[in-house]
Amino acid sequence: MGDRRPSTHPPITTEFLKALPKTDLHLHLDGSVRLTTLIELAEQEGIELPANTVEGLKEKVFKEHYESRLVPPLTLGRYIEVRFAPQLHFNDKMDIPQIVHAVNNGLKRAKDEFNDCDGVKEGSEPEFNYGIICTAMRMFAPVFSEYYRDLSRCHQFAPDKTLQSLASIELARAAVHLRDIDGLPIVGFDLAGSENGFPPKIHNEAFDYVTKNFMNRTVHAGEAFGPESIVQAIVGCSAQRIGHGYHLFSTENVTNKDIKDADKFVHDLVQVHMRARRNPLQMVTKTSSLSV
């Protein structure tokens, strides 16, 4: 094969890596508990919150989102994709479009202010930009939000799977409308929530809709369930990205009795489906995400 020529490129140092512009493609905005529960837990644990009322916290989430949630990522990345479930925040004062617009207003304010700095204007630093990903929930209960409460009341005899499908297709329509009609930077549609017992195929109609409208798709899968969940996300929902995917190689979590060889199943999933289709995994830590 011959001798390798020595590299003429400078070594890749820690300082060089730190100086590179970064991106965070898996940045969650919303939490997983009701604001009333958050306030109660904070009082029990003696934790000081930005506000001690539901109204005060909503003010922080929407109007002060720029200061409380966006400035730290700006020190790391110049492009972020913020994902959240608008239906979790629905209330009698703000509907789905208003909620998404409110988040976009905070993000746009941050973008405009950051890009007004001397480095960006002089061209010595890259601009900051962002995209929004709308997240549907695999499952929900009436207590999750006023939206889910009202949906359950209006369809009190419908099976849970029917309600879950109704909610996700409605959000899919909203996401496409907000992108195409209102001009918001909606860059993708997501599915999150408990995997076990709530397969992504319930939401196939929603993903068919966004696919036909040329919207990108990402699905949380393989986070608390096995590689079969990842297959369902790719095949049924046409997922282009897989969030987390921790159990991609967990052959012991393959539960389908029709799969005789779990090792071959996982190999084909990785080499045939994911590698050939270039489906990246987003390995998410507490502070940032890494796509591989």
N, C-alpha and C positions, 0 to 999 in steps of 0.2 A: 504493500500500500504506500510505501515511501514515508519519509519523515514529514511530520507536520511543521509547517512554517509557524514561527512564533507570531502571536497576535500583535498587530500594530495598534489595536484599540486600547485606550486607557482602562484600567481595572474598574469594575463596578463596585463602588464603595457604598457604605451605609449613608454617607452624606449625599451621594448622588441619588440614591433611592428616596431619601427624605425630600430631596428637592424636586423630584418628579411630580407633576400635577397628578392628583388622584381622582378617583371616582368612587362613589358609593351607590350601588345599584339595588340595595336592599335596606332601605331606611324606613322604618315604621314610624308613623306619626301618632297613631292612637294607641291607647292602652287596652287592657283586657278586663277592666273592672268598671262598674258604674261609679260616677263621681261621688255619689252619696256613700258608697262603700269605701272609696278611697279616703274620704274625709274621716269616716269612722275608724278605719285602720290606722290612719296617721295619728288620730287622737289617742288611740290605745297604745301606740308605740312611742308616743312623744315626738313625732316627726313634724317639723314645721313645713307647711305647704305654702306655695305662693299666694293662696287665698283659702279661706275656710268656709266658703259657701259655694254651692253649685254654680251660681251666677258668676262669682268671682273667678272660678276655675275655667268656665267657658270663655271668659274674657281673655284669660291667659292663653288658652288653646288657640283661639282664632285671631284675636286682635294683636296679641303680643307673641305670636308664633315666631316671628322673625328673631326676637331677642332670646327667647327661652329655648328654642329647638334648632335654629338654623345656624347661628354664629359658630358653635363648635365644629360642625362639619365643614364649614368654609375654610377652617385652618388646615384641613386635610385634603379636601377635594375641590375640584373646579366644575364638576358635574355630578349632580345627585338625582336619584329617582325616588321621590317620596311616595310611599304607598300608605293608604288608609282605607277604612271601610266607611263610606259616607252614611250608610244606613244605621250605623251604630250611634251617630250623632244627631239623627233626625229628631226634631221637637216641634212644638206648636208655633215657634217663632222662626224656624229656619227649615226650609225644605232641602232636598238633595242638591239641586243646582246652587242654591245660596251657600250651602256648606262647602261645596267644592270651590266656588268662587272665592269664599272667604280665605280658604287655605292658599289658593293661588295668589290672592292679593298680598298675603304675608310673604310668600316666596318671591313674588315679583318685586316687592319693596326691597328685600334683601339683595336680589340680583342687581337692581338699579343702583343701590347705594354702594355695593361692593365694586361694581364695574366703573364707578365714578372715581376710584382711587387713581393716583398718579401712575402706578405701575401698569395698570390695564390701559389707561389712556395713552401712555407713551409706547405701548407695545412690548414692554419688557416682561409682562406677566400675562398669562392667558385669562380670558374672560371666565366668569362663573355663569353657569346655566343650570337648568333643572327641568325635570319632567315629573308628571303626576301619574301614579298607577292607582286605579280604582279597584278595591278589593271586595269580592263577594265572600260571604261566609258559608262554609260547608253545612253548618248547622247553627241553630239559634233557638232561644226560648223567648217568650214574651217579655221577660224581665231585662233582656239585653238592651232594648231601647224602645222608644215610643213607636218607631216604625214597625218593629217586629210585633209589638203588642197590638197595634191596630190591624196589622195584616192577619194575625191569628184570630182576632175578633171577627173580622169580615169573612173569614173562611174557617169558621170554627169546626166544621165537619170534614175538612180536607185532611188527607194524610200529611205527615210531616214532610215527606219527600216532595209532595206537590207544592207546599209552601216554600221550601228551600229553592225549588226550581223557579217559582214565581218571582221570588226576591232577586235571584241572580240575573234572570233575563231582564227584569226591570232596570237593574243597575247597568247591565250591558247597553241597553237602549239609551240610558242617561249618559253613559260615558261617550258613546259615539256622537250623540247630540251635542254635548258640551265641547267636544273636539271640533266637529264639523260646522256647527251653527254658531256657537259662542266663541270659538277660536282659542279655547284653553289648550295648554300643552299636555293633553292626556296621551301618554306614550304607551300605555299598556293596561291590560285587564288581568286581575289576579284572583286566586282562590286560596283561602286560608281557613284555619280552624281544625277541630278534631278530625283525624283521619279514620280512626277505627270505627267502623259502622256507618261511615258517611262517605262513600266512594265518589270520586269526581264525576262519574257518569250521570249523576243526578243533575249536574249543571251543564251537560253537553249542549243543550239548546242555547244557553248564554254564550258559550264559547264558539258555537257555530255562527252565531250572530256577529260577534266581534271579528271572527276570522273572515267572514264574507265582506266585512267593512274595513278590512286591511288594518286591524289593530293588533298589536303584539300581545302575546299571551305568556303568562308565567303562573305556575302552580306550586304551592307548598306541598311537597310530597316526600315520602321516605324520611320524614322527621320523627314520627312516632309510630310508623308502620313500616312494613317491609318493602322490598323491591317491586312487588306487584302494584303498589300504589303509584310508583313512578311510571310503570307501564301504562296504567290507566290514564295518568295525566298526559302522557305523550300521545297515546293512541286516541283516547276519547276526547281530550280537550285540545289537541294539537299544541301542547305546551312547547314553547321555544326555550324556556328556562325552567329549571327546577330549583325551588327554594329549599335549602338545607340538604336534603338527600342523604342524611347521615347513614341510613341503613341500606344504601345502594348495594353493598356487598354482603349483606346479612342473609346468607343462604338459609340460616336456621329460622328466619322469619317468613319464608315462603310457605304459605298455608294451603294453596290450591292443590287438592289431591290429584288433579289431572296432570300436574307438573311432576314428572317422574324423576327428572335430574335437575336439582336445584342449582348445581354448579353451572351446568350448561345454560340454564335459563338466565342466570345473572350474566354469564359471559356474553350471550347473544344480546342481552339488553344493553350492555356497555359497548360492545364492539360493533354490533349491527345497527342498533337503533340510535344510541346517544352519540357515538363517535361519528358515524356516517352522516347523521343529521345535525351534528355540531350542537347538541343540546348541552349548554354549560350548567354546572352545579354552582349554586351560591352558598358557600360555606360561611355561615354567619356567626360572628362572635358577639359579645355584649356591646362592643363599641364600634364594630365595623364589619364589612363583609368582603369576602374574597371569592371571585368567580374563577372556576377552573374548567 
